[in-house]
Amino acid sequence: MTFLAGVIYSGHSTSRTILGSARGSARVTGNMPDLARHGSEAVERFLDSTLASVDHAEEIASGMAQLAGFDEDDLMKIGIAVREAVVNAVVHGNRYNANKKVRFSVVKNSERLTVRVADEGEGFDSEHLPDPLAPENLLRTSGRGIFLIRSFMDELEINRLRAGGTELVLIKYKLAK
């Protein structure tokens, strides 16, 4: 077993753990030789339904995006999009319920960063979201999260989960420089 940059590598195991702060550790999933061969790395966390989890999710996603080589502008966009997605999961999906978790994962490879955020709430109809740019909504203090995510990421997929809840899949592609 070797230690490198806060990551525990254990031979050819199917997972490893990234050491965290007082908030615990993150599980990195996948077959390590396969991830290395494809230049991929994945982190998955189950976050509490608190706003403190928003900061933690942004730290993980921004760190992975930085390791993937995204520029400063893209790092800012990814950070805001992840914050909005996790806030939606905590506030609107799980409604701060301490018994519900937010499933959060980030996968990076040489081509893109994929972030998944899933809550355990009742779900919502993404086809009938109010337009945040409509005159009657311009002064509202909420209702722009999905709009911002769509603006800052290259792709957004919204899935209703069979067991209940909603999963957002955010994708940002790396541009060749």
C-alpha positions as CSV (number, residue, x, y, z in Angstrom):
1,M,0.0,0.0,0.0
2,T,1.4,3.4,-0.9
3,F,0.3,7.0,0.0
4,L,0.4,9.8,-2.5
5,A,-1.1,13.2,-2.2
6,G,-3.7,12.1,0.3
7,V,-4.8,9.1,-1.8
8,I,-4.5,5.5,-0.6
9,Y,-3.6,3.1,-3.4
10,S,-4.0,-0.5,-2.7
11,G,-2.6,-2.7,-5.5
12,H,-5.2,-3.7,-8.1
13,S,-8.2,-3.2,-5.8
14,T,-11.5,-2.0,-7.3
15,S,-11.6,1.1,-5.1
16,R,-9.4,3.5,-3.2
17,T,-10.1,6.2,-0.6
18,I,-9.2,9.9,-0.8
19,L,-8.4,11.1,2.7
20,G,-10.7,14.0,3.6
21,S,-10.8,16.5,6.4
22,A,-13.1,16.3,9.4
23,R,-15.9,15.7,6.9
24,G,-14.7,12.1,6.2
25,S,-13.3,10.5,3.2
26,A,-14.4,10.0,-0.4
27,R,-14.6,6.7,-2.1
28,V,-13.0,6.5,-5.6
29,T,-14.6,3.8,-7.6
30,G,-13.6,1.7,-10.6
31,N,-10.8,-0.7,-11.4
32,M,-7.6,1.2,-10.8
33,P,-5.7,-0.2,-13.8
34,D,-8.6,0.6,-16.0
35,L,-9.0,4.1,-14.7
36,A,-5.3,4.8,-15.1
37,R,-5.2,3.3,-18.7
38,H,-8.1,5.7,-19.7
39,G,-6.8,8.6,-17.8
40,S,-10.0,8.6,-15.7
41,E,-10.5,9.1,-12.1
42,A,-13.8,8.9,-10.2
43,V,-14.9,10.1,-6.7
44,E,-18.2,9.3,-5.1
45,R,-19.7,10.7,-1.9
46,F,-22.9,10.5,0.0
47,L,-23.4,14.0,1.4
48,D,-25.6,15.1,4.3
49,S,-28.6,17.3,3.4
50,T,-26.9,20.5,4.7
51,L,-25.6,23.6,3.1
52,A,-22.1,22.7,4.4
53,S,-22.2,19.8,1.9
54,V,-22.4,22.4,-0.9
55,D,-18.9,23.7,-0.2
56,H,-17.5,20.2,0.1
57,A,-19.0,19.1,-3.3
58,E,-17.6,22.3,-4.9
59,E,-14.1,21.6,-3.5
60,I,-14.1,18.0,-4.8
61,A,-15.4,19.0,-8.3
62,S,-13.1,22.0,-8.6
63,G,-10.1,19.9,-7.5
64,M,-10.9,17.2,-10.1
65,A,-11.5,19.8,-12.8
66,Q,-8.2,21.5,-12.0
67,L,-6.4,18.1,-12.2
68,A,-8.1,17.5,-15.5
69,G,-6.6,20.8,-16.8
70,F,-9.6,23.1,-17.1
71,D,-8.7,26.8,-17.3
72,E,-9.7,29.4,-14.7
73,D,-12.9,30.4,-16.4
74,D,-14.1,26.8,-16.7
75,L,-13.2,26.1,-13.1
76,M,-15.4,29.0,-12.0
77,K,-18.3,27.8,-14.2
78,I,-18.0,24.3,-12.9
79,G,-17.9,25.5,-9.3
80,I,-21.0,27.6,-9.7
81,A,-22.9,24.8,-11.6
82,V,-22.0,22.2,-8.9
83,R,-23.0,24.6,-6.1
84,E,-26.4,25.2,-7.8
85,A,-27.0,21.4,-8.3
86,V,-26.2,20.5,-4.7
87,V,-28.2,23.4,-3.3
88,N,-31.2,22.2,-5.3
89,A,-30.7,18.6,-4.0
90,V,-30.4,19.7,-0.4
91,V,-33.1,22.4,-0.3
92,H,-35.7,21.4,-2.9
93,G,-35.1,17.7,-3.2
94,N,-34.3,16.5,0.3
95,R,-35.7,19.6,2.1
96,Y,-32.8,19.5,4.6
97,N,-34.0,16.1,5.8
98,A,-31.2,14.6,8.0
99,N,-32.3,11.1,7.0
100,K,-31.8,11.7,3.3
101,K,-28.5,11.9,1.5
102,V,-27.2,13.5,-1.7
103,R,-25.3,11.1,-3.9
104,F,-22.5,13.1,-5.5
105,S,-19.9,11.8,-8.0
106,V,-17.3,13.3,-10.3
107,V,-15.5,11.5,-13.1
108,K,-12.7,13.1,-15.0
109,N,-10.8,11.9,-18.1
110,S,-8.8,13.5,-20.8
111,E,-11.9,14.6,-22.7
112,R,-14.4,15.7,-20.0
113,L,-15.6,16.1,-16.5
114,T,-18.9,14.5,-15.5
115,V,-20.7,15.4,-12.3
116,R,-23.7,13.5,-11.0
117,V,-25.9,14.9,-8.2
118,A,-28.9,12.8,-7.0
119,D,-31.3,13.5,-4.2
120,E,-33.9,11.4,-2.4
121,G,-36.8,13.8,-2.8
122,E,-40.1,13.7,-4.7
123,G,-38.6,14.8,-8.0
124,F,-39.8,17.6,-10.2
125,D,-41.0,18.2,-13.7
126,S,-38.2,19.9,-15.6
127,E,-40.4,20.7,-18.5
128,H,-42.5,23.1,-16.5
129,L,-39.8,25.2,-14.7
130,P,-40.6,29.0,-14.7
131,D,-38.5,31.0,-17.1
132,P,-36.0,33.0,-14.9
133,L,-35.8,35.7,-17.6
134,A,-39.5,36.4,-17.8
135,P,-40.3,39.8,-16.5
136,E,-42.4,38.5,-13.6
137,N,-39.4,36.4,-12.4
138,L,-36.5,38.8,-12.8
139,L,-36.7,40.1,-9.2
140,R,-37.3,36.6,-7.6
141,T,-34.6,35.5,-5.1
142,S,-34.6,31.9,-6.4
143,G,-35.4,29.9,-9.5
144,R,-32.2,30.3,-11.5
145,G,-30.3,27.2,-10.6
146,I,-31.1,25.0,-13.6
147,F,-30.8,28.0,-15.9
148,L,-27.2,28.7,-14.5
149,I,-26.2,25.0,-14.8
150,R,-27.4,24.9,-18.4
151,S,-25.5,28.2,-19.1
152,F,-22.2,27.1,-17.5
153,M,-22.0,23.4,-18.5
154,D,-21.9,21.9,-22.0
155,E,-24.6,19.3,-21.2
156,L,-27.2,18.8,-18.5
157,E,-29.3,15.7,-18.2
158,I,-32.2,15.6,-15.7
159,N,-33.4,12.1,-14.7
160,R,-36.2,11.1,-12.4
161,L,-35.0,8.1,-10.4
162,R,-37.1,5.0,-10.1
163,A,-36.7,4.8,-6.4
164,G,-37.7,8.5,-6.1
165,G,-35.7,11.7,-6.4
166,T,-33.9,13.4,-9.2
167,E,-30.4,13.0,-10.7
168,L,-28.6,15.8,-12.5
169,V,-25.8,14.9,-14.8
170,L,-23.5,17.8,-15.6
171,I,-20.9,17.5,-18.4
172,K,-18.1,19.9,-19.3
173,Y,-15.8,19.1,-22.2
174,K,-12.2,20.1,-22.4
175,L,-11.3,22.0,-25.4
176,A,-8.1,21.3,-27.3
177,K,-5.6,24.1,-26.8
